[in-house]
Amino acid sequence: MRRFWLVFSFAPTIAGGDRWFAPDKVEHFLSSAFVQSMSYGALRTTGVSHRASLAGASLTTLTVGVGKEVHDLHVKSEFSLRDLTWDVVGGAAATVLLVRTER
């Protein structure tokens, strides 16, 4: 695990300091995977179908990701498409696992 963090810590800096591979990108990935999984689970618990739960969880995950970037825009004056990309990748990774859970 240390090697994983080390790679992200020393990734080359892109203009503006926003790197594609950085510790905060791991946080975006994992947070979005968590939101996707929890949203899916909450929807399934209430009796929503598998497909509708996947769609609802994806919408929730995207809303949270965009909301975080809008918040950063107002607070830090920065909106990161790279962060948003990692949010989408994290949600998609969770979806790949959730697709196999239908029952």
PASEBA-1860 file (N, C-alpha, C; in nm, 3 decimals):
! residues 103
1> MRRFWLVF> 0.083/-0.119/0.000/0.000/0.000/0.000/0.087/0.126/0.000 ~ 0.200/0.121/0.068/0.288/0.237/0.072/0.338/0.273/-0.067 ~ 0.367/0.171/-0.147/0.412/0.197/-0.283/0.305/0.270/-0.362 ~ 0.180/0.228/-0.342/0.068/0.291/-0.410/0.063/0.440/-0.379 ~ 0.071/0.476/-0.251/0.068/0.616/-0.211/0.192/0.690/-0.260 ~ 0.307/0.620/-0.261/0.430/0.683/-0.306/0.420/0.723/-0.453 ~ 0.362/0.636/-0.536/0.345/0.667/-0.678/0.257/0.791/-0.695 ~ 0.149/0.799/-0.620/0.059/0.913/-0.630/0.122/1.040/-0.574
9> SFAPTIAG> 0.209/1.029/-0.478/0.271/1.146/-0.417/0.371/1.214/-0.509 ~ 0.439/1.136/-0.591/0.545/1.192/-0.675/0.506/1.201/-0.822 ~ 0.380/1.191/-0.853/0.336/1.205/-0.992/0.366/1.346/-1.040 ~ 0.397/1.362/-1.168/0.432/1.495/-1.218/0.318/1.594/-1.201 ~ 0.353/1.716/-1.172/0.255/1.821/-1.152/0.209/1.876/-1.287 ~ 0.079/1.890/-1.302/0.020/1.948/-1.422/-0.004/2.097/-1.392 ~ -0.024/2.177/-1.495/-0.048/2.320/-1.477/-0.155/2.343/-1.371 ~ -0.128/2.434/-1.281/-0.223/2.466/-1.176/-0.212/2.376/-1.055
17> GDRWFAPD> -0.119/2.280/-1.057/-0.101/2.191/-0.943/-0.199/2.076/-0.937 ~ -0.291/2.066/-1.030/-0.388/1.957/-1.030/-0.331/1.841/-1.110 ~ -0.296/1.733/-1.040/-0.235/1.618/-1.105/-0.339/1.509/-1.128 ~ -0.318/1.430/-1.233/-0.406/1.316/-1.258/-0.391/1.209/-1.151 ~ -0.268/1.192/-1.103/-0.240/1.091/-1.002/-0.185/1.160/-0.878 ~ -0.268/1.170/-0.777/-0.232/1.236/-0.652/-0.315/1.173/-0.540 ~ -0.273/1.191/-0.416/-0.349/1.131/-0.305/-0.497/1.170/-0.304 ~ -0.530/1.294/-0.342/-0.671/1.333/-0.339/-0.752/1.260/-0.446
25> KVEHFLSS> -0.686/1.213/-0.552/-0.758/1.138/-0.656/-0.801/1.002/-0.603 ~ -0.719/0.942/-0.517/-0.755/0.816/-0.452/-0.878/0.840/-0.364 ~ -0.880/0.950/-0.294/-0.994/0.984/-0.208/-1.121/1.001/-0.291 ~ -1.109/1.068/-0.405/-1.225/1.084/-0.493/-1.275/0.950/-0.542 ~ -1.183/0.864/-0.586/-1.219/0.732/-0.635/-1.291/0.651/-0.527 ~ -1.231/0.641/-0.409/-1.289/0.560/-0.302/-1.420/0.619/-0.248 ~ -1.426/0.750/-0.235/-1.549/0.814/-0.187/-1.665/0.790/-0.283 ~ -1.638/0.800/-0.411/-1.744/0.778/-0.510/-1.787/0.633/-0.513
33> AFVQSMSY> -1.691/0.541/-0.501/-1.726/0.399/-0.495/-1.814/0.372/-0.372 ~ -1.782/0.437/-0.261/-1.861/0.422/-0.139/-2.002/0.478/-0.158 ~ -2.012/0.598/-0.212/-2.144/0.659/-0.234/-2.227/0.572/-0.328 ~ -2.165/0.522/-0.433/-2.235/0.436/-0.529/-2.289/0.311/-0.459 ~ -2.204/0.246/-0.381/-2.243/0.123/-0.313/-2.353/0.147/-0.209 ~ -2.337/0.251/-0.130/-2.435/0.279/-0.026/-2.569/0.322/-0.086 ~ -2.565/0.401/-0.190/-2.689/0.444/-0.255/-2.762/0.325/-0.315 ~ -2.686/0.239/-0.381/-2.745/0.118/-0.439/-2.810/0.033/-0.329
41> GALRTTGV> -2.736/0.012/-0.221/-2.788/-0.068/-0.110/-2.914/-0.008/-0.048 ~ -2.915/0.123/-0.032/-3.032/0.190/0.026/-3.154/0.176/-0.066 ~ -3.132/0.191/-0.195/-3.243/0.178/-0.289/-3.295/0.034/-0.295 ~ -3.205/-0.062/-0.295/-3.247/-0.203/-0.299/-3.324/-0.239/-0.172 ~ -3.281/-0.184/-0.059/-3.348/-0.212/0.069/-3.492/-0.164/0.067 ~ -3.519/-0.056/-0.004/-3.654/-0.002/-0.010/-3.739/-0.069/-0.118 ~ -3.681/-0.170/-0.186/-3.759/-0.247/-0.283/-3.747/-0.202/-0.428 ~ -3.657/-0.111/-0.456/-3.637/-0.064/-0.593/-3.566/-0.174/-0.672
49> SHRASLAG> -3.599/-0.189/-0.799/-3.539/-0.294/-0.882/-3.388/-0.274/-0.898 ~ -3.323/-0.381/-0.940/-3.177/-0.379/-0.958/-3.134/-0.268/-1.055 ~ -3.196/-0.266/-1.173/-3.157/-0.167/-1.275/-3.186/-0.025/-1.230 ~ -3.301/-0.004/-1.170/-3.336/0.131/-1.122/-3.244/0.173/-1.007 ~ -3.204/0.078/-0.925/-3.112/0.109/-0.815/-2.975/0.149/-0.868 ~ -2.929/0.080/-0.972/-2.801/0.116/-1.033/-2.809/0.257/-1.092 ~ -2.918/0.287/-1.160/-2.936/0.420/-1.220/-2.945/0.528/-1.112 ~ -3.023/0.502/-1.009/-3.037/0.598/-0.901/-2.907/0.621/-0.826
57> ASLTTLTV> -2.833/0.513/-0.802/-2.704/0.525/-0.733/-2.605/0.603/-0.820 ~ -2.607/0.579/-0.949/-2.517/0.653/-1.040/-2.549/0.801/-1.040 ~ -2.676/0.833/-1.044/-2.718/0.973/-1.040/-2.678/1.038/-0.908 ~ -2.695/0.966/-0.799/-2.656/1.018/-0.668/-2.506/1.043/-0.662 ~ -2.428/0.946/-0.711/-2.283/0.960/-0.709/-2.236/1.078/-0.793 ~ -2.294/1.093/-0.910/-2.258/1.205/-0.997/-2.298/1.338/-0.933 ~ -2.414/1.342/-0.870/-2.460/1.464/-0.804/-2.367/1.503/-0.690 ~ -2.325/1.406/-0.611/-2.233/1.434/-0.500/-2.098/1.484/-0.555
65> GVGKEVHD> -2.048/1.420/-0.661/-1.920/1.462/-0.720/-1.925/1.603/-0.776 ~ -2.028/1.632/-0.851/-2.042/1.766/-0.908/-2.064/1.868/-0.796 ~ -2.143/1.831/-0.698/-2.167/1.920/-0.584/-2.039/1.955/-0.510 ~ -1.952/1.856/-0.493/-1.823/1.880/-0.427/-1.738/1.977/-0.509 ~ -1.737/1.961/-0.639/-1.658/2.051/-0.723/-1.717/2.192/-0.727 ~ -1.849/2.204/-0.726/-1.912/2.336/-0.719/-1.878/2.402/-0.586 ~ -1.879/2.323/-0.479/-1.840/2.374/-0.347/-1.695/2.424/-0.352 ~ -1.605/2.344/-0.411/-1.465/2.385/-0.423/-1.451/2.512/-0.506
73> LHVKSEFS> -1.535/2.526/-0.608/-1.531/2.646/-0.691/-1.564/2.770/-0.609 ~ -1.663/2.759/-0.521/-1.703/2.874/-0.440/-1.606/2.900/-0.325 ~ -1.551/2.793/-0.266/-1.464/2.809/-0.150/-1.319/2.833/-0.190 ~ -1.267/2.754/-0.285/-1.126/2.762/-0.323/-1.104/2.825/-0.460 ~ -1.210/2.862/-0.527/-1.204/2.916/-0.663/-1.139/2.819/-0.762 ~ -1.168/2.691/-0.745/-1.116/2.591/-0.840/-1.219/2.480/-0.862 ~ -1.235/2.443/-0.986/-1.324/2.334/-1.026/-1.236/2.236/-1.103 ~ -1.222/2.114/-1.053/-1.129/2.019/-1.113/-1.202/1.911/-1.193
81> LRDLTWDV> -1.183/1.915/-1.323/-1.238/1.809/-1.407/-1.165/1.678/-1.381 ~ -1.041/1.686/-1.338/-0.967/1.563/-1.304/-1.028/1.496/-1.181 ~ -1.063/1.575/-1.081/-1.131/1.519/-0.963/-1.263/1.456/-1.004 ~ -1.337/1.525/-1.087/-1.466/1.475/-1.132/-1.450/1.345/-1.213 ~ -1.343/1.338/-1.292/-1.315/1.216/-1.368/-1.291/1.099/-1.273 ~ -1.214/1.122/-1.168/-1.189/1.015/-1.071/-1.317/0.978/-0.995 ~ -1.405/1.073/-0.973/-1.535/1.043/-0.914/-1.614/0.946/-1.003 ~ -1.615/0.975/-1.132/-1.687/0.890/-1.228/-1.623/0.751/-1.234
89> VGGAAATV> -1.491/0.745/-1.236/-1.422/0.616/-1.241/-1.451/0.534/-1.115 ~ -1.452/0.597/-1.000/-1.484/0.527/-0.875/-1.626/0.473/-0.875 ~ -1.720/0.556/-0.920/-1.859/0.511/-0.928/-1.875/0.398/-1.028 ~ -1.804/0.407/-1.141/-1.811/0.302/-1.243/-1.751/0.171/-1.193 ~ -1.642/0.180/-1.118/-1.580/0.059/-1.063/-1.676/-0.011/-0.967 ~ -1.743/0.066/-0.884/-1.841/0.006/-0.792/-1.957/-0.054/-0.871 ~ -1.998/0.012/-0.977/-2.108/-0.039/-1.059/-2.072/-0.173/-1.121 ~ -1.949/-0.187/-1.167/-1.905/-0.315/-1.224/-1.925/-0.428/-1.122
97> LLVRTER> -1.894/-0.402/-0.998/-1.914/-0.503/-0.893/-2.062/-0.522/-0.862 ~ -2.137/-0.413/-0.858/-2.279/-0.421/-0.824/-2.362/-0.490/-0.931 ~ -2.320/-0.484/-1.055/-2.394/-0.548/-1.163/-2.404/-0.698/-1.136 ~ -2.304/-0.753/-1.071/-2.301/-0.897/-1.042/-2.384/-0.934/-0.920 ~ -2.446/-0.838/-0.852/-2.518/-0.867/-0.727/-2.666/-0.892/-0.748 ~ -2.715/-0.883/-0.869/-2.859/-0.895/-0.892/-2.911/-1.029/-0.845 ~ -3.014/-1.024/-0.761/-3.083/-1.144/-0.712/-3.209/-1.105/-0.644
END
